[in-house]
């Protein structure tokens, strides 16, 4: 069975880029969300194996969404996505329980490496 991944990013083209990388590498994208609050709802609904989560989003940012998802499922696997220059946020994300982070613009091999490492 393919690993099921939830993509969370407020930019539709970023979600499309990640979806493209994942599907080309045999992963199943089970859903998408465009902000942190929606990510929490989709997580409860879909129970994905992994989430790629943008840090900077309207409504609720990725770090707060990560904390809420970790309350629901302490074993949730989340990889944070951030633009260059957000190192402080990346550290916050790792402390909040993120397994890894990938930097935008995405490089397909780095995305797949982070996912393989996180899923074990």
N, C-alpha and C positions, 0 to 999 in steps of 0.2 A: 504494500500500500504506500502510495506517495505521501510524503510529509505535507500536512496541511498548514498553510501560512496565511496569516491575516496581515494585510498591508495598511498602515496608518500614515497618512500624509495629507495636509490640506491642499497640496498642489496636485491636480489630476494628472499632469504630465509626469510628475515624479512617481506616482502610483503606477502609471503605465510603464515607465522605464523599469521599475522593480519587477512588475508582473512579467514583462518580457524576459528579463534575465532569469527569473525563477522558472517560468514554464519551459524555456529552452533547455534548462538543466534538470527537467524531470520533476519539479516540485508542483504541488497543486495549490493554487491561490483560492482559498475557500471564502474569502471576503475582503472588503475594503472599508475603511472609515476615513472621514476627513477631519476629525478632531478627537481630542482625548475622551470626551464624554461618549461619543459614538463608539469609540474603540472599546470602552468598558462594556457597553451593551452588546456589541458584536462578539466580544470574548465570551460573555455568558451564554450567548446563543450558539456559537460555533465551536467552542473549545478547541481552538487551533493548537498545533504542535509548537508553533513559534509565531512571534509577532515582530514585524519591522515597524518601528515607531519613530516618527519625526519628533524632534524636541520642540520646535517653535510652531505652535498652532493656535488659532483663535479658540474661544470658549474655554478649553482646558488644555494646558500644554502636555507634552509627552511625559515629563517627569512626574507630574501629579497623576496622570493616567496610569503610569507604571506602578506607582505606589498603591493606587486603588486596585489594580489587577492583582498585585502581589497579596493584598488582603483577601481577595476572593480565592486565589490559588497561589500558595507560596512557591510552588514548583513551576510557575509560568516562565517560559523562556522568551525573553524580549531582547532584541537587538536595536539599539538606538541609532537614529540617522541624524547627522547634523552637518551644517555647512562649516566651512573652514572658520577657525577663530572662535569656536565655542567650547574651548577646552574646559572651562570652569563648569559649564553645563554637563559636559560629558562625565566629569568626575562626579557630579551630583547624581547623574543617572546610574553610574556604576555602583555608587554607594546605596542607591535606592533599589538595586537588585538587577540592573541590566547585565546581560551576559557578555555583551560586546558592543562595539559601535562601528558604524561605517560612515565615511565622510562623503558629502556631496561635492562635486558631481560623482555619481557612482561609477566604480570600475567593476565590471562584471566578475572578474576573478576574485576581487576582494569581498564582494557580496557573498559569493558562493563559499569562499573560504570561511567567512564568519558564520554562515549558516551551518556548514558541515561541522565546524568546531563546536557550535552551540548544541546541535542535535546529537552530537557524539557519534 
